[in-house]
Amino acid sequence: MSYDVTDFQTGVIERSKQIPVLVDFWAEWCGPCKILGPVLERLAAQANGTWQLAKVNTEELPDVAAQYNIRSIPNVKLFVDGKVETEFVGALPEQMVKQWLAKNIPSTYRKTVEQAEQLLKEGNSQQAQQLLEDVVLHEPGNHKARALLARLLVFTDQPKALSLVSDIEQDSEAFDIAEAIRTFARLADTARTPEQLPEDGVKGEYLSAIRRLESGDFTAALEGFINVIRTNRYYDDDGSRKACIAIFKILGEEHGITQNFRREFSRALY
């Protein structure tokens, strides 16, 4: 099978709007290119349609090489939706290339997950959950879909929510959401066993803030947790601070509630 590209606009830019395209910039005189090239071709044949390989000879398409600042080859760039997402330079070993691909090739369900995220922002949890459950069913390794689904389930089916994020670690794009889910689950456990909390003047407000969180009232929850921070910062092992950070991670830094409370949260801490 030939992976050579002569029309870059059609073979890479337009094609990458349907499927991720991995572009191998190479030349006949380049020794490392001859090592990496067969590795990429072998992996492309095993990709099952999740991405496509395109080989660009820099001697034959110098204008394209100049446009994308190719100064050293082999240079491999990943194009998604017509733009370069990421790249690497040099002849990496096959196992490292596999790891790089696993980390950077976007999911075939990425647009479905984006749709689910938008539905969540609009408050349409039921439809978002249906979409996310379908993604997780067909692509169980999709960390983002699993974390978003766990967000929906954390207060209704805590064991399932925790199982969905159990293996999501720091190297995952979904780590912040997964950590927030784990924090929410711990807070829910605390609310179920309030007798285990130390007696303190803030105990009632702390439990009330957790209940507000469980009901999805992030504004009231943040108000309560920030009041606890002002009075007794380290109550329940710094639980209010951790709760606020988890809420900010779930909502995102651009969300209006996050922006409204970030400064107040910082003032309470310092």
Buried (B, 14 or more C-beta within 10 A) or exposed (E): EEBEBEEBEEBBBEBBEEBBBBBBBBBEEBEBBBBBBEBBBEBBEEBEEBBBBBBBBBEEBEEBBEEBEBEEBBBBBBBBEEEEBEBBBEBBEBEEBBEBBEEBBBBBBBEBBEBBBEBBEEEBBEEBBEBBBBBBEEBEEBBBBBBBBBBBBBBEEBEEBBEBBEEBEEEBEBBBBBBBBBBBBBBBEBBEEEEEBEEBEBBEBBBBBBBBBBEEBBEBBBBBBBBBBBBBEEBBEEBBBBBBBBBBBBBBEEBEBBEEBBEBBEEBEE
